[in-house]
């Protein structure tokens, strides 16, 4: 099965490291915000379990549910010995999710595949599915705020892919795909605002490098806090 139109499922993990510079750095930052006492974690678009393995190490006592639309990707994840206790479900994240009451909902390199309206629905669904004080952690690919920034970042990205060992065909394919979908990608500022509107009491961005950004939203610690903030019109604090 082709992923991103340039790589097969079987070599996804090797190729993703070449086409997404700083992915591992972003994951390290994201893991630093995971509450170590989290009991129930939902991962959206878990793929082959790259992030799932790291979550399990950081929170060994947590129950983890991983959703992905690709049966091929989940088959790879399910065969990893270290992920034997993870519940993997073939599911389109645009549709219903299993259960509620999550301490953390986390996703990496997934939501940029959705439309803007679909990302908004995911944000609202995450806010409803989290326990009070829970975290929504989203590491993803974003569009630059300005065209001139996009041009500079594109050249930097091509150079980084080449230095990581990507061939000309892979680089050309990824550049063509981003160019084709650019208008559908969101900026980090747009996504922060959507999380605030979805009901997250605090939203901040602890990591931005190139096209990658990490956005974290905190659910209100109580429904009363949420009602008070909305009545005051303060909304979320964006840091």
NUZA-29517 format. One record per residue (C-alpha): x negated, y negated, z; residue number from 1; residue in three letters. Coordinates in nm, 3 decimals. Example, Ala and Ser with C-alpha at 12.3 -4.5 7.8 and 13.67 -1.06 7.14 Angstrom:
% residues 2
{east -1.230	north 0.450	up 0.780	k 1	r ALA}
{east -1.367	north 0.106	up 0.714	k 2	r SER}
//
This chain:
% residues 239
{east 0.000	north 0.000	up 0.000	k 1	r UNK}
{east -0.131	north -0.345	up -0.094	k 2	r UNK}
{east -0.157	north -0.608	up 0.178	k 3	r UNK}
{east -0.187	north -0.974	up 0.070	k 4	r UNK}
{east -0.211	north -0.834	up -0.282	k 5	r UNK}
{east -0.586	north -0.778	up -0.248	k 6	r UNK}
{east -0.642	north -0.497	up 0.002	k 7	r UNK}
{east -0.516	north -0.149	up 0.073	k 8	r UNK}
{east -0.380	north -0.045	up 0.412	k 9	r UNK}
{east -0.671	north 0.198	up 0.455	k 10	r UNK}
{east -0.937	north -0.074	up 0.446	k 11	r UNK}
{east -0.726	north -0.351	up 0.599	k 12	r UNK}
{east -0.930	north -0.389	up 0.916	k 13	r UNK}
{east -1.259	north -0.421	up 0.728	k 14	r UNK}
{east -1.120	north -0.665	up 0.474	k 15	r UNK}
{east -0.928	north -0.885	up 0.718	k 16	r UNK}
{east -1.255	north -0.966	up 0.892	k 17	r UNK}
{east -1.389	north -1.104	up 0.564	k 18	r UNK}
{east -1.089	north -1.310	up 0.458	k 19	r UNK}
{east -0.995	north -1.454	up 0.800	k 20	r UNK}
{east -1.309	north -1.613	up 0.947	k 21	r UNK}
{east -1.292	north -1.676	up 1.323	k 22	r UNK}
{east -1.011	north -1.423	up 1.375	k 23	r UNK}
{east -1.196	north -1.250	up 1.657	k 24	r UNK}
{east -1.274	north -1.583	up 1.822	k 25	r UNK}
{east -0.905	north -1.674	up 1.812	k 26	r UNK}
{east -0.812	north -1.338	up 1.964	k 27	r UNK}
{east -1.061	north -1.391	up 2.249	k 28	r UNK}
{east -0.905	north -1.726	up 2.331	k 29	r UNK}
{east -0.553	north -1.582	up 2.316	k 30	r UNK}
{east -0.642	north -1.297	up 2.548	k 31	r UNK}
{east -0.773	north -1.545	up 2.802	k 32	r UNK}
{east -0.418	north -1.671	up 2.857	k 33	r UNK}
{east -0.260	north -1.330	up 2.910	k 34	r UNK}
{east -0.139	north -1.291	up 3.270	k 35	r UNK}
{east -0.317	north -0.981	up 3.398	k 36	r UNK}
{east -0.007	north -0.878	up 3.592	k 37	r UNK}
{east 0.215	north -0.876	up 3.282	k 38	r UNK}
{east 0.440	north -0.571	up 3.282	k 39	r UNK}
{east 0.626	north -0.598	up 2.953	k 40	r UNK}
{east 0.460	north -0.727	up 2.635	k 41	r UNK}
{east 0.605	north -0.750	up 2.285	k 42	r UNK}
{east 0.376	north -0.784	up 1.984	k 43	r UNK}
{east 0.534	north -0.907	up 1.662	k 44	r UNK}
{east 0.371	north -0.787	up 1.340	k 45	r UNK}
{east 0.124	north -0.559	up 1.517	k 46	r UNK}
{east -0.007	north -0.407	up 1.192	k 47	r UNK}
{east -0.279	north -0.148	up 1.247	k 48	r UNK}
{east -0.318	north -0.238	up 1.615	k 49	r UNK}
{east -0.624	north -0.465	up 1.599	k 50	r UNK}
{east -0.482	north -0.702	up 1.860	k 51	r UNK}
{east -0.287	north -0.429	up 2.039	k 52	r UNK}
{east -0.608	north -0.253	up 2.144	k 53	r UNK}
{east -0.743	north -0.573	up 2.297	k 54	r UNK}
{east -0.416	north -0.645	up 2.479	k 55	r UNK}
{east -0.420	north -0.300	up 2.635	k 56	r UNK}
{east -0.775	north -0.352	up 2.762	k 57	r UNK}
{east -0.685	north -0.692	up 2.908	k 58	r UNK}
{east -0.358	north -0.571	up 3.064	k 59	r UNK}
{east -0.399	north -0.196	up 3.123	k 60	r UNK}
{east -0.086	north -0.172	up 3.337	k 61	r UNK}
{east 0.147	north -0.332	up 3.085	k 62	r UNK}
{east 0.407	north -0.160	up 2.874	k 63	r UNK}
{east 0.351	north -0.271	up 2.515	k 64	r UNK}
{east 0.597	north -0.260	up 2.227	k 65	r UNK}
{east 0.462	north -0.326	up 1.878	k 66	r UNK}
{east 0.687	north -0.417	up 1.585	k 67	r UNK}
{east 0.589	north -0.413	up 1.220	k 68	r UNK}
{east 0.776	north -0.382	up 0.894	k 69	r UNK}
{east 0.509	north -0.157	up 0.738	k 70	r UNK}
{east 0.531	north 0.213	up 0.815	k 71	r UNK}
{east 0.185	north 0.259	up 0.661	k 72	r UNK}
{east 0.030	north 0.008	up 0.901	k 73	r UNK}
{east 0.206	north 0.161	up 1.201	k 74	r UNK}
{east 0.089	north 0.505	up 1.096	k 75	r UNK}
{east -0.271	north 0.381	up 1.121	k 76	r UNK}
{east -0.203	north 0.223	up 1.461	k 77	r UNK}
{east -0.024	north 0.530	up 1.594	k 78	r UNK}
{east -0.321	north 0.754	up 1.520	k 79	r UNK}
{east -0.561	north 0.550	up 1.734	k 80	r UNK}
{east -0.630	north 0.746	up 2.055	k 81	r UNK}
{east -0.644	north 0.433	up 2.267	k 82	r UNK}
{east -0.291	north 0.334	up 2.164	k 83	r UNK}
{east -0.118	north 0.658	up 2.252	k 84	r UNK}
{east 0.096	north 0.490	up 2.518	k 85	r UNK}
{east 0.216	north 0.203	up 2.300	k 86	r UNK}
{east 0.571	north 0.210	up 2.167	k 87	r UNK}
{east 0.554	north 0.132	up 1.795	k 88	r UNK}
{east 0.875	north 0.052	up 1.609	k 89	r UNK}
{east 0.924	north -0.004	up 1.238	k 90	r UNK}
{east 1.120	north -0.327	up 1.239	k 91	r UNK}
{east 1.161	north -0.645	up 1.038	k 92	r UNK}
{east 1.098	north -0.914	up 1.300	k 93	r UNK}
{east 1.349	north -1.140	up 1.126	k 94	r UNK}
{east 1.616	north -0.904	up 1.253	k 95	r UNK}
{east 1.701	north -0.784	up 1.604	k 96	r UNK}
{east 1.431	north -0.708	up 1.862	k 97	r UNK}
{east 1.445	north -0.431	up 2.122	k 98	r UNK}
{east 1.549	north -0.539	up 2.471	k 99	r UNK}
{east 1.468	north -0.865	up 2.647	k 100	r UNK}
{east 1.281	north -0.946	up 2.966	k 101	r UNK}
{east 0.930	north -0.980	up 2.826	k 102	r UNK}
{east 0.649	north -1.143	up 3.020	k 103	r UNK}
{east 0.459	north -1.212	up 2.698	k 104	r UNK}
{east 0.553	north -1.219	up 2.331	k 105	r UNK}
{east 0.244	north -1.238	up 2.114	k 106	r UNK}
{east 0.182	north -1.244	up 1.741	k 107	r UNK}
{east -0.124	north -1.286	up 1.521	k 108	r UNK}
{east -0.145	north -1.360	up 1.148	k 109	r UNK}
{east 0.222	north -1.279	up 1.099	k 110	r UNK}
{east 0.462	north -1.573	up 1.101	k 111	r UNK}
{east 0.307	north -1.747	up 0.800	k 112	r UNK}
{east 0.470	north -1.475	up 0.590	k 113	r UNK}
{east 0.813	north -1.611	up 0.691	k 114	r UNK}
{east 1.005	north -1.913	up 0.567	k 115	r UNK}
{east 1.034	north -2.222	up 0.783	k 116	r UNK}
{east 1.390	north -2.136	up 0.884	k 117	r UNK}
{east 1.283	north -1.784	up 0.975	k 118	r UNK}
{east 0.998	north -1.915	up 1.192	k 119	r UNK}
{east 1.247	north -2.137	up 1.373	k 120	r UNK}
{east 1.473	north -1.838	up 1.439	k 121	r UNK}
{east 1.177	north -1.639	up 1.573	k 122	r UNK}
{east 1.091	north -1.926	up 1.809	k 123	r UNK}
{east 1.446	north -1.940	up 1.945	k 124	r UNK}
{east 1.466	north -1.563	up 1.977	k 125	r UNK}
{east 1.133	north -1.554	up 2.163	k 126	r UNK}
{east 1.255	north -1.821	up 2.405	k 127	r UNK}
{east 1.563	north -1.613	up 2.482	k 128	r UNK}
{east 1.375	north -1.284	up 2.515	k 129	r UNK}
{east 1.111	north -1.407	up 2.761	k 130	r UNK}
{east 1.134	north -1.390	up 3.138	k 131	r UNK}
{east 1.125	north -1.726	up 3.321	k 132	r UNK}
{east 0.770	north -1.857	up 3.300	k 133	r UNK}
{east 0.685	north -1.613	up 3.022	k 134	r UNK}
{east 0.446	north -1.693	up 2.736	k 135	r UNK}
{east 0.490	north -1.701	up 2.361	k 136	r UNK}
{east 0.143	north -1.678	up 2.205	k 137	r UNK}
{east 0.115	north -1.735	up 1.831	k 138	r UNK}
{east -0.213	north -1.721	up 1.644	k 139	r UNK}
{east -0.155	north -1.790	up 1.277	k 140	r UNK}
{east -0.256	north -1.952	up 0.951	k 141	r UNK}
{east -0.136	north -2.308	up 0.906	k 142	r UNK}
{east -0.137	north -2.584	up 0.647	k 143	r UNK}
{east -0.357	north -2.888	up 0.697	k 144	r UNK}
{east -0.186	north -3.214	up 0.791	k 145	r UNK}
{east -0.324	north -3.398	up 0.485	k 146	r UNK}
{east -0.418	north -3.300	up 0.129	k 147	r UNK}
{east -0.777	north -3.416	up 0.169	k 148	r UNK}
{east -0.814	north -3.195	up 0.477	k 149	r UNK}
{east -0.670	north -2.902	up 0.283	k 150	r UNK}
{east -0.928	north -2.951	up 0.006	k 151	r UNK}
{east -1.218	north -2.959	up 0.252	k 152	r UNK}
{east -1.094	north -2.655	up 0.443	k 153	r UNK}
{east -1.040	north -2.462	up 0.122	k 154	r UNK}
{east -1.404	north -2.506	up 0.021	k 155	r UNK}
{east -1.519	north -2.408	up 0.370	k 156	r UNK}
{east -1.294	north -2.099	up 0.361	k 157	r UNK}
{east -1.427	north -1.982	up 0.025	k 158	r UNK}
{east -1.784	north -2.020	up 0.147	k 159	r UNK}
{east -1.708	north -1.832	up 0.470	k 160	r UNK}
{east -1.541	north -1.544	up 0.283	k 161	r UNK}
{east -1.838	north -1.515	up 0.050	k 162	r UNK}
{east -2.085	north -1.515	up 0.341	k 163	r UNK}
{east -1.877	north -1.243	up 0.512	k 164	r UNK}
{east -1.917	north -1.018	up 0.208	k 165	r UNK}
{east -1.592	north -1.072	up 0.017	k 166	r UNK}
{east -1.619	north -1.023	up -0.358	k 167	r UNK}
{east -1.520	north -1.281	up -0.617	k 168	r UNK}
{east -1.197	north -1.093	up -0.696	k 169	r UNK}
{east -1.088	north -1.092	up -0.332	k 170	r UNK}
{east -1.174	north -1.460	up -0.288	k 171	r UNK}
{east -0.990	north -1.557	up -0.606	k 172	r UNK}
{east -0.686	north -1.355	up -0.499	k 173	r UNK}
{east -0.670	north -1.513	up -0.155	k 174	r UNK}
{east -0.717	north -1.867	up -0.288	k 175	r UNK}
{east -0.445	north -1.811	up -0.548	k 176	r UNK}
{east -0.210	north -1.677	up -0.283	k 177	r UNK}
{east -0.264	north -1.971	up -0.048	k 178	r UNK}
{east -0.223	north -2.222	up -0.331	k 179	r UNK}
{east 0.101	north -2.055	up -0.437	k 180	r UNK}
{east 0.246	north -2.051	up -0.085	k 181	r UNK}
{east 0.102	north -2.376	up 0.047	k 182	r UNK}
{east 0.429	north -2.569	up 0.046	k 183	r UNK}
{east 0.593	north -2.294	up 0.253	k 184	r UNK}
{east 0.329	north -2.297	up 0.527	k 185	r UNK}
{east 0.384	north -2.510	up 0.834	k 186	r UNK}
{east 0.146	north -2.750	up 0.999	k 187	r UNK}
{east 0.051	north -2.698	up 1.362	k 188	r UNK}
{east 0.231	north -3.017	up 1.465	k 189	r UNK}
{east 0.553	north -2.898	up 1.297	k 190	r UNK}
{east 0.536	north -2.562	up 1.472	k 191	r UNK}
{east 0.471	north -2.723	up 1.812	k 192	r UNK}
{east 0.780	north -2.936	up 1.771	k 193	r UNK}
{east 0.991	north -2.634	up 1.676	k 194	r UNK}
{east 0.879	north -2.449	up 1.990	k 195	r UNK}
{east 0.976	north -2.749	up 2.202	k 196	r UNK}
{east 1.317	north -2.759	up 2.037	k 197	r UNK}
{east 1.357	north -2.385	up 2.099	k 198	r UNK}
{east 1.340	north -2.447	up 2.474	k 199	r UNK}
{east 0.976	north -2.396	up 2.573	k 200	r UNK}
{east 0.895	north -2.628	up 2.863	k 201	r UNK}
{east 0.527	north -2.671	up 2.775	k 202	r UNK}
{east 0.355	north -2.624	up 2.440	k 203	r UNK}
{east -0.014	north -2.664	up 2.372	k 204	r UNK}
{east -0.283	north -2.570	up 2.121	k 205	r UNK}
{east -0.605	north -2.433	up 2.277	k 206	r UNK}
{east -0.774	north -2.330	up 1.952	k 207	r UNK}
{east -0.799	north -2.469	up 1.599	k 208	r UNK}
{east -1.066	north -2.370	up 1.347	k 209	r UNK}
{east -1.016	north -2.412	up 0.974	k 210	r UNK}
{east -0.673	north -2.283	up 0.875	k 211	r UNK}
{east -0.638	north -2.088	up 1.201	k 212	r UNK}
{east -0.452	north -2.220	up 1.501	k 213	r UNK}
{east -0.336	north -2.080	up 1.835	k 214	r UNK}
{east -0.012	north -2.224	up 1.972	k 215	r UNK}
{east 0.121	north -2.126	up 2.316	k 216	r UNK}
{east 0.466	north -2.197	up 2.454	k 217	r UNK}
{east 0.567	north -2.150	up 2.818	k 218	r UNK}
{east 0.926	north -2.057	up 2.895	k 219	r UNK}
{east 1.082	north -2.258	up 3.181	k 220	r UNK}
{east 1.018	north -2.100	up 3.520	k 221	r UNK}
{east 1.392	north -2.116	up 3.581	k 222	r UNK}
{east 1.706	north -2.181	up 3.383	k 223	r UNK}
{east 1.772	north -2.470	up 3.620	k 224	r UNK}
{east 1.444	north -2.634	up 3.516	k 225	r UNK}
{east 1.545	north -2.596	up 3.152	k 226	r UNK}
{east 1.884	north -2.759	up 3.214	k 227	r UNK}
{east 1.732	north -3.047	up 3.412	k 228	r UNK}
{east 1.472	north -3.122	up 3.145	k 229	r UNK}
{east 1.731	north -3.114	up 2.870	k 230	r UNK}
{east 1.964	north -3.340	up 3.071	k 231	r UNK}
{east 1.680	north -3.588	up 3.122	k 232	r UNK}
{east 1.593	north -3.563	up 2.755	k 233	r UNK}
{east 1.229	north -3.494	up 2.835	k 234	r UNK}
{east 1.205	north -3.172	up 2.636	k 235	r UNK}
{east 0.880	north -2.982	up 2.627	k 236	r UNK}
{east 0.544	north -3.123	up 2.723	k 237	r UNK}
{east 0.314	north -3.101	up 2.424	k 238	r UNK}
{east -0.046	north -3.101	up 2.531	k 239	r UNK}
//
